[in-house]
Amino acid sequence: MSAIPLDIEALDTRSSRDGRADRSFKWLVGIAGVFVLVSLVAAALSMLWGGRLAFETFGFKFLWTDAWDPVNQQFGALVPIYGTLVTAFIAMLIAVPVSFGIAMFLTEVAPKWLRGPVGAAIELLAGIPSIIYGMWGLFVLVPVLSEHVYPWVDEHMGTWPFVGRFFAGPPIGLGMGTAGLVLSVMVIPFIASVMREVFLTVPGRLKESAYALGSTRWEVVWDVVLPYTRSAVIGGIFLGLGRALGETMAVTFVLGNAHELTTSLLMPGNSIAATIANEFSEADSEMYRSSLIALGFVLFLVTFVVLTVARLMLRQLKKREGT
Amino acid sequence: MSRACHIANIALSSDGYGMRASTRGVAPVSKFQSLRTTTLTLALVLAGGFASAASAADVTGAGASFVYPIMSKWSSDYAAATSKKVNYQSIGSGGGIAQIKAGTVDFGSSDAPMKPEELAKFGLAQFPSVIGGVVPVVNVPGIQAGAMKLDGPLLADIFLGKVTMWNDPRIVELNSGLQLPAKKITVLHRADGSGTTFNFVNYLGKVSPEWKTKVGEGTAVKWPTGIGGKGNEGVAAYVKQIAGGIGYVEMSYALQNKMTYTRMKNAAGNFIVPSDDSFQAAAASADWKNAKDFYLVMTNAPGEKSWPITATNFILMYKQPKNAAGAKNAKDFFTWAYANGDAAAKNLDYVPLPDALVQQIEGYWAQNLKY
């Protein structure tokens, strides 16, 4: 009989101990979460502080002037911003459908024995340093494009109404189109392997029922697998987009690094990350250095705005679907 | 200056100088102190392995990549002769100036000289180390190295984007014997700031008034046209790859990569092939005697045989250094290099300084570097 009060006492101490552990665990993960926010804001603020000379001097004009003249100390971020957005856009345009195809092939179509090796190859691709992609772009892709692809593009697509100006230009091989291509190859493994992983989490029973109702493979992936994994797929796409926006080394090799505003994808341009990487170590005046740091802050803003807009768009889409 | 030093320190630390940057850093900087300390601590951890090696060096220097090959050859020879170690970091001319201003190295080096007023402001002394040349390189089908002739104004107009075809009448006129294709000219230049660029655009400014007013001179400029490559090797790679390309590189890069360099018309009106002799001729005809603090850009030098885009590398040192022992060691190193380093320099396609200039430098040291 005396066992019961003893037990209650033990349970009491245990539950209070558990409560303490729970609270401290809550604090711990809370701190980890807040840490991300704090470091994000701190990074942005320190760049804003470093670029204050440029922002004070040029004001908001810094964002939409295309001057980049170290001799006369005139700086504007338009050309690099434009180049960053355009190359990332091209990269996503190619990478998202291709990655979707890869993931779908690996989870639904490919024979079992092939899934392992191809999946491993995709993950291996993600691990290749970006400078290797840059060298591959410069020494392999550029000659092929400049000899066989871009002359045709210039001749045939350059004359199209409205969009022709995107494709007209000298077939040098270096430029925003090439940079976009190289970027797409670089982000495909990220997006594809995330997509593959989440496609694998879809319960077999769901897919089987869809098949049982007479769905084709495409219908199963498009109407069952994709809606089920939407948020994770979007996460993967954002991971790729983030890399495309901030990629430096590979882009520097094939972009042409010219501070010229041009609509043609065949012409050289510049991106924010490439400009900073190229010019930072030799920036010989306060204003020059400050402008480069300011450019870093702008990259921060651009990434933030692009990701926010993308999220908002996706939310709209979701609403329309009513899911 | 505060931010500059701060950044300079980070860059330096990541190069393996963490120890030096932290022990000899810059004058106290209130706002950045804590941030800097954190960064330096981090850098120290990262640089751990290198730090001991860096502090073991008797002389530390940083700057122009142009002289990196000869600096490393000299320092290994010097170590063999005297068992003293010289550690030179190739971080670019702008970086060299920033590092010596910050006092984190015993000497800095730059392919563009600093103006005497600016030297005085920081208490720095300046003297030349070796001479080299910047050469235009082209990729025109069927044209051999040294075959094409160009003159200064024409080169400037090509880089201004005014002459756009290889069969332009002005190029044809200079090259009557050559078969020039109707190919578009693609201009290739440096994407990063560079002493090579400084000497090249300085020359263009001297021969073309339009270049001087429109673009001006500096280690980085607003290029009117063309594509940027990173480093000498970047420009060389692009020129080799793009048919119809024209760029400019240090002579050794042109030779190593077997590139098609051009002849240039010099100030005396002769077409000159770039070579050690024509660089030496430019060095000999330059008026060093009247150059205060050796502030002299050797481009467009007079003299029958002078190569017009001859460049000098300059060494920057404090007149009153914080680390007197290191500075003295650096001075000893250059004394040794001037006396014993000529053969090594020639082997690596540099031109050693003429003897008269070395004597002038030693006189300058006696006046300015009293350690």
Chai-1 contact restraints between the chains, C-beta under 6 A:
chainA,res_idxA,chainB,res_idxB,connection_type,confidence,min_distance_angstrom,max_distance_angstrom,comment,restraint_id
A,D69,B,K222,contact,1.0,0.0,6.0,A-B,restraint_1
A,P70,B,G218,contact,1.0,0.0,6.0,A-B,restraint_2
A,P70,B,A220,contact,1.0,0.0,6.0,A-B,restraint_3
A,V71,B,G216,contact,1.0,0.0,6.0,A-B,restraint_4
A,V71,B,G218,contact,1.0,0.0,6.0,A-B,restraint_5
A,V71,B,V221,contact,1.0,0.0,6.0,A-B,restraint_6
A,P170,B,K184,contact,1.0,0.0,6.0,A-B,restraint_7
A,I172,B,T186,contact,1.0,0.0,6.0,A-B,restraint_8
A,I172,B,I242,contact,1.0,0.0,6.0,A-B,restraint_9
A,L174,B,I227,contact,1.0,0.0,6.0,A-B,restraint_10
A,T252,B,K230,contact,1.0,0.0,6.0,A-B,restraint_11
A,G256,B,I227,contact,1.0,0.0,6.0,A-B,restraint_12
A,N257,B,A191,contact,1.0,0.0,6.0,A-B,restraint_13
A,N257,B,G228,contact,1.0,0.0,6.0,A-B,restraint_14
A,A258,B,I227,contact,1.0,0.0,6.0,A-B,restraint_15
A,A258,B,G228,contact,1.0,0.0,6.0,A-B,restraint_16
A,P268,B,I227,contact,1.0,0.0,6.0,A-B,restraint_17
A,N278,B,A191,contact,1.0,0.0,6.0,A-B,restraint_18
A,N278,B,D192,contact,1.0,0.0,6.0,A-B,restraint_19
A,N278,B,K230,contact,1.0,0.0,6.0,A-B,restraint_20
A,E279,B,D192,contact,1.0,0.0,6.0,A-B,restraint_21
A,E279,B,G193,contact,1.0,0.0,6.0,A-B,restraint_22
A,S281,B,G92,contact,1.0,0.0,6.0,A-B,restraint_23
A,S281,B,G95,contact,1.0,0.0,6.0,A-B,restraint_24
A,E282,B,G92,contact,1.0,0.0,6.0,A-B,restraint_25
A,E282,B,G94,contact,1.0,0.0,6.0,A-B,restraint_26
A,E282,B,D192,contact,1.0,0.0,6.0,A-B,restraint_27
A,E282,B,G193,contact,1.0,0.0,6.0,A-B,restraint_28
A,E282,B,T219,contact,1.0,0.0,6.0,A-B,restraint_29
A,D284,B,G94,contact,1.0,0.0,6.0,A-B,restraint_30
A,D284,B,T219,contact,1.0,0.0,6.0,A-B,restraint_31
